[in-house]
Amino acid sequence: MKAEKTLYINTCVFGASGLERIPELIRRYPGRIGFEVLSMFDLAVFEPALRGVLDDLAAVPVSFHGPVYEAEHSAARGSDAYERTMFHVRKTLEYARILHSTHFTMHLNNCTVLPEEKDRMLRNALDNYEELCDLFDPFGCRIYVENTGTRLQGNVLLDQAEFTDLCRDRKFDVLIDIGHAHANGWDIPKLIEDLKDRIRAYHLHNNDGLHDQHRRLHDGTMDFDAVYEKIRRETPEADLIIEYISPVLSGPELEEDFQDLLNRSASSLKCSAR
């Protein structure tokens, strides 16, 4: 019989100093929960908090989300932004090794994209992607490239067609953030269909179709049930990661949505076993 699926929670919802929730959740969902640790080494409280739960995290599947704050992978090598980014990457690398991280999620960019700078930014990001692969691949940690940015923020480096073509051409391992895709008006079923052979994971959250709000699975204008069904049919092996950012959602709301995904996963297994 096929094993029950592990579901993941991105630690951003706990903030830099709220990681003490992790042992409690592991006890509550033994064998079913994993964590995507958001690198927040820019905050002094983060590393001590992470070290405090290392033994707990070592007992469950773990991946790392690359640094977002004080990080810019489209920066040119040798620039201050690049050096600052790589400082955070190397700190993340230290703990990714300790916890045998399965993957490292990479944003090709975080900053505003000016049309005249787009090609240069992409070249830099691709160079930095290769450097990350050299750092993380030796211990089995894959680099997953995520679709990022929103139109309203002006930081979308690639539109849907460009992102799809790049991921196919470069044979990237891909993480689809359905919230980012929805906020940018992307055709999510087509995105999944086009990249299903490359998709390794999803970030799950909802929004109003414009802003990157990281709201609950059903709290927004995206038809989450329809998207989930497409995910289930086309990419059943992909990891599912709840990615909320507000600490307000770290309690009963988070567990309710996590349990919802567990129930869906169990139902999918029963259907596939018939």
Contacts in CASP RR format, 6 or more apart in sequence:
PFRMAT RR
TARGET T0000
AUTHOR 0000-0000-0000
METHOD contacts of the structure
MODEL  1
MKAEKTLYINTCVFGASGLERIPELIRRYPGRIGFEVLSMFDLAVFEPAL
RGVLDDLAAVPVSFHGPVYEAEHSAARGSDAYERTMFHVRKTLEYARILH
STHFTMHLNNCTVLPEEKDRMLRNALDNYEELCDLFDPFGCRIYVENTGT
RLQGNVLLDQAEFTDLCRDRKFDVLIDIGHAHANGWDIPKLIEDLKDRIR
AYHLHNNDGLHDQHRRLHDGTMDFDAVYEKIRRETPEADLIIEYISPVLS
GPELEEDFQDLLNRSASSLKCSAR
1 273 0 8 1.000
2 269 0 8 1.000
2 272 0 8 1.000
2 273 0 8 1.000
4 31 0 8 1.000
4 32 0 8 1.000
4 265 0 8 1.000
4 266 0 8 1.000
4 269 0 8 1.000
5 32 0 8 1.000
5 240 0 8 1.000
5 265 0 8 1.000
5 269 0 8 1.000
6 31 0 8 1.000
6 32 0 8 1.000
6 33 0 8 1.000
6 34 0 8 1.000
6 60 0 8 1.000
6 61 0 8 1.000
6 239 0 8 1.000
7 32 0 8 1.000
7 33 0 8 1.000
7 34 0 8 1.000
7 240 0 8 1.000
7 241 0 8 1.000
7 242 0 8 1.000
7 258 0 8 1.000
7 261 0 8 1.000
7 262 0 8 1.000
7 265 0 8 1.000
8 33 0 8 1.000
8 34 0 8 1.000
8 35 0 8 1.000
8 36 0 8 1.000
8 61 0 8 1.000
8 63 0 8 1.000
8 201 0 8 1.000
8 239 0 8 1.000
8 240 0 8 1.000
8 241 0 8 1.000
8 242 0 8 1.000
9 25 0 8 1.000
9 33 0 8 1.000
9 34 0 8 1.000
9 35 0 8 1.000
9 36 0 8 1.000
9 241 0 8 1.000
9 242 0 8 1.000
9 254 0 8 1.000
9 258 0 8 1.000
10 35 0 8 1.000
10 36 0 8 1.000
10 38 0 8 1.000
10 65 0 8 1.000
10 203 0 8 1.000
10 241 0 8 1.000
10 242 0 8 1.000
10 243 0 8 1.000
10 244 0 8 1.000
11 19 0 8 1.000
11 22 0 8 1.000
11 35 0 8 1.000
11 36 0 8 1.000
11 37 0 8 1.000
11 38 0 8 1.000
12 38 0 8 1.000
12 65 0 8 1.000
12 243 0 8 1.000
12 244 0 8 1.000
12 245 0 8 1.000
13 242 0 8 1.000
13 243 0 8 1.000
13 244 0 8 1.000
13 245 0 8 1.000
13 246 0 8 1.000
13 247 0 8 1.000
13 249 0 8 1.000
13 250 0 8 1.000
13 254 0 8 1.000
14 21 0 8 1.000
14 22 0 8 1.000
14 247 0 8 1.000
14 250 0 8 1.000
15 40 0 8 1.000
15 247 0 8 1.000
15 250 0 8 1.000
16 40 0 8 1.000
16 43 0 8 1.000
16 45 0 8 1.000
16 46 0 8 1.000
16 49 0 8 1.000
17 45 0 8 1.000
17 46 0 8 1.000
17 49 0 8 1.000
18 49 0 8 1.000
18 247 0 8 1.000
18 250 0 8 1.000
19 49 0 8 1.000
19 50 0 8 1.000
19 52 0 8 1.000
19 53 0 8 1.000
20 49 0 8 1.000
20 53 0 8 1.000
21 250 0 8 1.000
21 251 0 8 1.000
22 35 0 8 1.000
22 53 0 8 1.000
22 56 0 8 1.000
22 57 0 8 1.000
23 53 0 8 1.000
23 56 0 8 1.000
25 33 0 8 1.000
25 255 0 8 1.000
26 33 0 8 1.000
26 56 0 8 1.000
26 59 0 8 1.000
26 60 0 8 1.000
28 255 0 8 1.000
29 258 0 8 1.000
29 262 0 8 1.000
31 60 0 8 1.000
32 262 0 8 1.000
33 60 0 8 1.000
33 258 0 8 1.000
34 60 0 8 1.000
34 61 0 8 1.000
34 62 0 8 1.000
35 57 0 8 1.000
35 60 0 8 1.000
35 61 0 8 1.000
35 62 0 8 1.000
35 63 0 8 1.000
36 62 0 8 1.000
36 63 0 8 1.000
36 64 0 8 1.000
36 65 0 8 1.000
36 105 0 8 1.000
36 241 0 8 1.000
36 243 0 8 1.000
37 50 0 8 1.000
37 57 0 8 1.000
37 62 0 8 1.000
37 63 0 8 1.000
37 64 0 8 1.000
37 65 0 8 1.000
37 95 0 8 1.000
37 99 0 8 1.000
37 101 0 8 1.000
38 64 0 8 1.000
38 65 0 8 1.000
38 66 0 8 1.000
38 68 0 8 1.000
39 64 0 8 1.000
39 65 0 8 1.000
39 66 0 8 1.000
39 67 0 8 1.000
39 68 0 8 1.000
39 88 0 8 1.000
39 91 0 8 1.000
39 92 0 8 1.000
40 46 0 8 1.000
40 67 0 8 1.000
40 69 0 8 1.000
41 47 0 8 1.000
41 67 0 8 1.000
41 88 0 8 1.000
41 91 0 8 1.000
41 92 0 8 1.000
42 67 0 8 1.000
42 69 0 8 1.000
42 70 0 8 1.000
42 88 0 8 1.000
47 91 0 8 1.000
50 95 0 8 1.000
54 95 0 8 1.000
54 98 0 8 1.000
54 99 0 8 1.000
57 99 0 8 1.000
58 98 0 8 1.000
58 99 0 8 1.000
58 100 0 8 1.000
61 102 0 8 1.000
62 99 0 8 1.000
62 100 0 8 1.000
62 101 0 8 1.000
62 102 0 8 1.000
63 101 0 8 1.000
63 102 0 8 1.000
63 103 0 8 1.000
63 104 0 8 1.000
63 105 0 8 1.000
63 201 0 8 1.000
63 239 0 8 1.000
64 92 0 8 1.000
64 95 0 8 1.000
64 96 0 8 1.000
64 101 0 8 1.000
64 103 0 8 1.000
64 104 0 8 1.000
64 105 0 8 1.000
64 141 0 8 1.000
65 104 0 8 1.000
65 105 0 8 1.000
66 88 0 8 1.000
66 89 0 8 1.000
66 92 0 8 1.000
66 104 0 8 1.000
66 105 0 8 1.000
66 106 0 8 1.000
66 107 0 8 1.000
67 85 0 8 1.000
67 88 0 8 1.000
67 89 0 8 1.000
67 92 0 8 1.000
68 107 0 8 1.000
68 110 0 8 1.000
70 84 0 8 1.000
70 85 0 8 1.000
70 88 0 8 1.000
71 84 0 8 1.000
71 85 0 8 1.000
71 88 0 8 1.000
71 89 0 8 1.000
71 107 0 8 1.000
71 110 0 8 1.000
72 81 0 8 1.000
72 82 0 8 1.000
72 84 0 8 1.000
72 85 0 8 1.000
72 109 0 8 1.000
72 110 0 8 1.000
72 111 0 8 1.000
73 85 0 8 1.000
73 106 0 8 1.000
73 107 0 8 1.000
73 108 0 8 1.000
73 109 0 8 1.000
73 110 0 8 1.000
73 124 0 8 1.000
73 125 0 8 1.000
73 128 0 8 1.000
73 129 0 8 1.000
74 108 0 8 1.000
74 109 0 8 1.000
74 111 0 8 1.000
74 121 0 8 1.000
74 122 0 8 1.000
74 124 0 8 1.000
74 125 0 8 1.000
74 128 0 8 1.000
74 157 0 8 1.000
75 81 0 8 1.000
75 82 0 8 1.000
75 85 0 8 1.000
75 124 0 8 1.000
75 128 0 8 1.000
76 82 0 8 1.000
76 120 0 8 1.000
76 124 0 8 1.000
77 124 0 8 1.000
77 127 0 8 1.000
77 128 0 8 1.000
82 128 0 8 1.000
85 128 0 8 1.000
89 132 0 8 1.000
89 135 0 8 1.000
90 135 0 8 1.000
92 104 0 8 1.000
93 135 0 8 1.000
93 136 0 8 1.000
95 101 0 8 1.000
96 104 0 8 1.000
96 136 0 8 1.000
96 139 0 8 1.000
96 141 0 8 1.000
97 139 0 8 1.000
97 141 0 8 1.000
100 139 0 8 1.000
101 136 0 8 1.000
101 141 0 8 1.000
102 140 0 8 1.000
102 141 0 8 1.000
102 142 0 8 1.000
103 141 0 8 1.000
103 142 0 8 1.000
103 143 0 8 1.000
103 144 0 8 1.000
103 173 0 8 1.000
103 175 0 8 1.000
103 200 0 8 1.000
103 201 0 8 1.000
104 132 0 8 1.000
104 136 0 8 1.000
104 141 0 8 1.000
104 142 0 8 1.000
104 143 0 8 1.000
104 144 0 8 1.000
105 144 0 8 1.000
105 146 0 8 1.000
105 175 0 8 1.000
105 201 0 8 1.000
106 129 0 8 1.000
106 132 0 8 1.000
106 143 0 8 1.000
106 144 0 8 1.000
106 145 0 8 1.000
106 146 0 8 1.000
107 146 0 8 1.000
107 148 0 8 1.000
108 122 0 8 1.000
108 125 0 8 1.000
108 126 0 8 1.000
108 129 0 8 1.000
108 145 0 8 1.000
108 148 0 8 1.000
108 157 0 8 1.000
108 158 0 8 1.000
109 121 0 8 1.000
109 125 0 8 1.000
109 148 0 8 1.000
109 149 0 8 1.000
109 155 0 8 1.000
109 157 0 8 1.000
110 148 0 8 1.000
110 149 0 8 1.000
110 155 0 8 1.000
111 155 0 8 1.000
112 153 0 8 1.000
112 154 0 8 1.000
112 155 0 8 1.000
113 121 0 8 1.000
113 154 0 8 1.000
113 155 0 8 1.000
113 156 0 8 1.000
113 157 0 8 1.000
118 157 0 8 1.000
121 157 0 8 1.000
122 157 0 8 1.000
122 158 0 8 1.000
125 157 0 8 1.000
126 170 0 8 1.000
129 143 0 8 1.000
129 145 0 8 1.000
132 143 0 8 1.000
133 143 0 8 1.000
136 142 0 8 1.000
136 143 0 8 1.000
137 143 0 8 1.000
142 173 0 8 1.000
142 200 0 8 1.000
143 172 0 8 1.000
143 173 0 8 1.000
144 172 0 8 1.000
144 173 0 8 1.000
144 174 0 8 1.000
144 175 0 8 1.000
144 200 0 8 1.000
144 201 0 8 1.000
145 167 0 8 1.000
145 172 0 8 1.000
145 173 0 8 1.000
145 174 0 8 1.000
145 175 0 8 1.000
146 174 0 8 1.000
146 175 0 8 1.000
146 176 0 8 1.000
146 177 0 8 1.000
146 180 0 8 1.000
146 203 0 8 1.000
147 158 0 8 1.000
147 163 0 8 1.000
147 176 0 8 1.000
147 177 0 8 1.000
147 180 0 8 1.000
147 181 0 8 1.000
147 186 0 8 1.000
148 155 0 8 1.000
148 156 0 8 1.000
148 157 0 8 1.000
148 177 0 8 1.000
148 180 0 8 1.000
149 155 0 8 1.000
149 156 0 8 1.000
149 157 0 8 1.000
149 180 0 8 1.000
149 184 0 8 1.000
149 212 0 8 1.000
150 156 0 8 1.000
150 180 0 8 1.000
150 183 0 8 1.000
150 184 0 8 1.000
150 210 0 8 1.000
150 211 0 8 1.000
150 212 0 8 1.000
151 183 0 8 1.000
151 184 0 8 1.000
151 210 0 8 1.000
152 183 0 8 1.000
152 210 0 8 1.000
152 211 0 8 1.000
153 212 0 8 1.000
156 184 0 8 1.000
158 166 0 8 1.000
159 184 0 8 1.000
160 181 0 8 1.000
160 184 0 8 1.000
160 186 0 8 1.000
160 187 0 8 1.000
160 190 0 8 1.000
160 191 0 8 1.000
164 191 0 8 1.000
164 194 0 8 1.000
164 195 0 8 1.000
166 172 0 8 1.000
167 174 0 8 1.000
167 195 0 8 1.000
167 198 0 8 1.000
168 194 0 8 1.000
168 195 0 8 1.000
168 198 0 8 1.000
171 198 0 8 1.000
172 198 0 8 1.000
173 198 0 8 1.000
173 200 0 8 1.000
174 195 0 8 1.000
174 198 0 8 1.000
174 199 0 8 1.000
174 200 0 8 1.000
175 199 0 8 1.000
175 200 0 8 1.000
175 201 0 8 1.000
175 202 0 8 1.000
175 203 0 8 1.000
176 191 0 8 1.000
176 192 0 8 1.000
176 195 0 8 1.000
176 199 0 8 1.000
176 201 0 8 1.000
176 202 0 8 1.000
176 203 0 8 1.000
177 202 0 8 1.000
177 203 0 8 1.000
177 243 0 8 1.000
178 188 0 8 1.000
178 202 0 8 1.000
178 203 0 8 1.000
178 204 0 8 1.000
178 205 0 8 1.000
178 222 0 8 1.000
178 227 0 8 1.000
179 203 0 8 1.000
179 205 0 8 1.000
179 206 0 8 1.000
179 207 0 8 1.000
179 212 0 8 1.000
179 214 0 8 1.000
179 222 0 8 1.000
180 203 0 8 1.000
180 212 0 8 1.000
181 188 0 8 1.000
181 191 0 8 1.000
182 188 0 8 1.000
182 206 0 8 1.000
182 207 0 8 1.000
182 209 0 8 1.000
182 221 0 8 1.000
182 222 0 8 1.000
183 207 0 8 1.000
183 209 0 8 1.000
183 210 0 8 1.000
183 211 0 8 1.000
183 212 0 8 1.000
185 209 0 8 1.000
188 222 0 8 1.000
188 227 0 8 1.000
188 230 0 8 1.000
189 226 0 8 1.000
189 227 0 8 1.000
189 230 0 8 1.000
192 199 0 8 1.000
192 230 0 8 1.000
192 231 0 8 1.000
192 234 0 8 1.000
192 235 0 8 1.000
193 230 0 8 1.000
193 234 0 8 1.000
196 234 0 8 1.000
196 235 0 8 1.000
199 235 0 8 1.000
199 238 0 8 1.000
200 238 0 8 1.000
200 239 0 8 1.000
201 238 0 8 1.000
201 239 0 8 1.000
201 240 0 8 1.000
201 241 0 8 1.000
202 231 0 8 1.000
202 235 0 8 1.000
202 238 0 8 1.000
202 239 0 8 1.000
202 240 0 8 1.000
202 241 0 8 1.000
203 241 0 8 1.000
203 243 0 8 1.000
204 217 0 8 1.000
204 224 0 8 1.000
204 240 0 8 1.000
204 241 0 8 1.000
204 242 0 8 1.000
204 243 0 8 1.000
204 261 0 8 1.000
205 213 0 8 1.000
205 214 0 8 1.000
205 215 0 8 1.000
205 216 0 8 1.000
205 217 0 8 1.000
205 242 0 8 1.000
205 243 0 8 1.000
205 244 0 8 1.000
206 213 0 8 1.000
206 215 0 8 1.000
206 216 0 8 1.000
206 217 0 8 1.000
206 218 0 8 1.000
206 219 0 8 1.000
206 220 0 8 1.000
206 221 0 8 1.000
206 222 0 8 1.000
206 224 0 8 1.000
207 213 0 8 1.000
207 214 0 8 1.000
207 215 0 8 1.000
207 220 0 8 1.000
207 221 0 8 1.000
207 222 0 8 1.000
208 220 0 8 1.000
208 221 0 8 1.000
209 220 0 8 1.000
209 221 0 8 1.000
209 222 0 8 1.000
214 243 0 8 1.000
214 244 0 8 1.000
214 245 0 8 1.000
214 246 0 8 1.000
215 244 0 8 1.000
216 244 0 8 1.000
216 249 0 8 1.000
216 253 0 8 1.000
216 257 0 8 1.000
217 224 0 8 1.000
217 242 0 8 1.000
217 257 0 8 1.000
217 260 0 8 1.000
217 261 0 8 1.000
218 224 0 8 1.000
228 264 0 8 1.000
231 238 0 8 1.000
231 240 0 8 1.000
232 264 0 8 1.000
232 268 0 8 1.000
236 268 0 8 1.000
236 272 0 8 1.000
240 261 0 8 1.000
240 265 0 8 1.000
242 254 0 8 1.000
242 257 0 8 1.000
242 258 0 8 1.000
242 261 0 8 1.000
244 250 0 8 1.000
244 254 0 8 1.000
END
